[in-house]
Amino acid sequence: MNQPIDQNKHIVTLLPSLFRHLDTAVVIADTNRRIQFINPHAEALFGCSLADVKGASTRILYAEQEDFTATGKDRFNTHSVHAYYDAYVVRYKTADGHVFLGETHGGPVCDEQQVVAMYVAFIQDISTRVEVESALNQLHSITSARNLDFCRRVERILSLGCKHFNLPIGILSQIHGQRYTVQYAQHPDDALQPGQAFDLKETYCCHVYEANEAQGFHHVSQSDLKAHPCYEHFGLEAYIGAPIFIDGERYGTLNFSSPEPTRPFVSQDYELVRLFAEWVGHELARLRDWEALEQAQQLLEIQANTDSLTQLYNRHYLSNALVQELARCERYNNPLTLAIVDFDNFKLLNDTFGHRAGDIALQRFGNIVREESRINDIYGRWGGEEFLCLLPETDLSGAEVVLKRLVERVHSEEIHVDGQTIRCTISIGYTGFSAGDTQDSIIQRADTALYLAKENGRNRIEKQ
């Protein structure tokens, strides 16, 4: 019978120091899926302390019973002796019942005898990211709709903001001195009409104007603002707003509010409300409104699709691009080569020279790819030290030239870390499109070829 995790005292003792400062939630359970450890980030994410949940079933973290059952069947069981760390998304809930989407890596951890000793999960809340991506897509639809005039666009932006921030009141205001005038408004009771005016000091927008920047308050009665005139007169608990500029001059604000408190605002919320306000300002001035919004949206889309370390595409983008390329090949019978690149002995590099050396090696690879890639080639970080290359309109013989040059270039480059000179090598497995290929089948062939490259001495390419 498996020993419960709390009997592995030498491991348990290390857990707080290992995971205390990790900016990802960590949950560790015994083989009966009873919680034995959560780190401070997990305490903040789930709204409970380790003392509150220790010994409880991990079921309390799931929003749905079927997700708990499915993850137990797929990975959190003693028969899964090989850990599964591919990311998956599941609905979790906090101690107060709030449900969020959690991107999760996790699975069983085995002892030296390959017996499952515990389960570990690394969880990140991606709810806001998903919501922001959806809001950006909707914003693009609004701003690119040729059949909508300015008034209709503003109305739809107010509706979009109210829905995204979960705040029922949306206002586009104009401010002259200390006079705050409603220009457009959305209110569940139609209590606000264009032309209504207020003293700026009686609104939370005075803080936006004072800071000249986006501001937000999620629970006013529990903050230093509880004596603010806006709370005393209107009882607004939550607010987020940003200034509107026309030709560099302040025009007013775009803001959203509610009589009910809401979740704390995060950086993406402030970025989104700034983006909304920026569009309105440009549209009011009728100066390059389309270009400004499209550029801002493209920047956000690039950030959402880019690996922060290497500045290459991330796995999410690569998966979508591969699906599109396979469909194009199937329809037009175009050639396509897919390659998987993996750094050789990367763990040894990190262990010997430190993780900074590994990061520099990956960043340098990103630079090499940008210098060597052709305009239609797609390179991105698939995970860890592994990269995926899509070479459209390229058969295996053409890909061989490109990939050999990449291997040679990486090997020829010197990396300097703390006065030490390091050379890295990569191995590449590649394959071509075959009729009926799926994402899994073509990646599997490339992965098999990569394995051959490793087996045959590394620092080389192999095809399958």
MOTAJO-V663354 format. One record per run of one state. SS is the DSSP state (H for helix, E for strand, - for the rest). FROM is the first residue (numbers start at 1). LEN is the number of residues. If there is no record, write none. Layout:
BEGIN
ss | from | len
SS | FROM | LEN
SS | FROM | LEN
END
This chain:
BEGIN
ss | from | len
- | 1 | 4
H | 5 | 3
- | 8 | 1
H | 9 | 11
- | 20 | 5
E | 25 | 5
- | 30 | 4
E | 34 | 5
- | 39 | 1
H | 40 | 7
- | 47 | 3
H | 50 | 4
- | 54 | 3
E | 57 | 1
H | 58 | 4
E | 62 | 1
- | 63 | 2
H | 65 | 10
- | 75 | 13
E | 88 | 6
- | 94 | 5
E | 99 | 12
- | 111 | 5
E | 116 | 10
- | 126 | 1
H | 127 | 17
- | 144 | 6
H | 150 | 16
- | 166 | 3
E | 169 | 8
- | 177 | 2
E | 179 | 8
- | 187 | 10
E | 197 | 3
H | 200 | 3
- | 203 | 2
H | 205 | 7
- | 212 | 3
E | 215 | 3
- | 218 | 2
H | 220 | 3
- | 223 | 6
H | 229 | 6
- | 235 | 3
E | 238 | 9
- | 247 | 2
E | 249 | 10
- | 259 | 8
H | 267 | 19
- | 286 | 3
H | 289 | 17
E | 306 | 1
- | 307 | 6
E | 313 | 1
- | 314 | 1
H | 315 | 18
- | 333 | 3
E | 336 | 8
- | 344 | 2
H | 346 | 8
- | 354 | 1
H | 355 | 18
- | 373 | 5
E | 378 | 6
- | 384 | 2
E | 386 | 7
- | 393 | 3
H | 396 | 17
- | 413 | 1
E | 414 | 4
- | 418 | 2
E | 420 | 4
- | 424 | 2
E | 426 | 7
- | 433 | 6
H | 439 | 17
- | 456 | 5
E | 461 | 3
- | 464 | 1
END
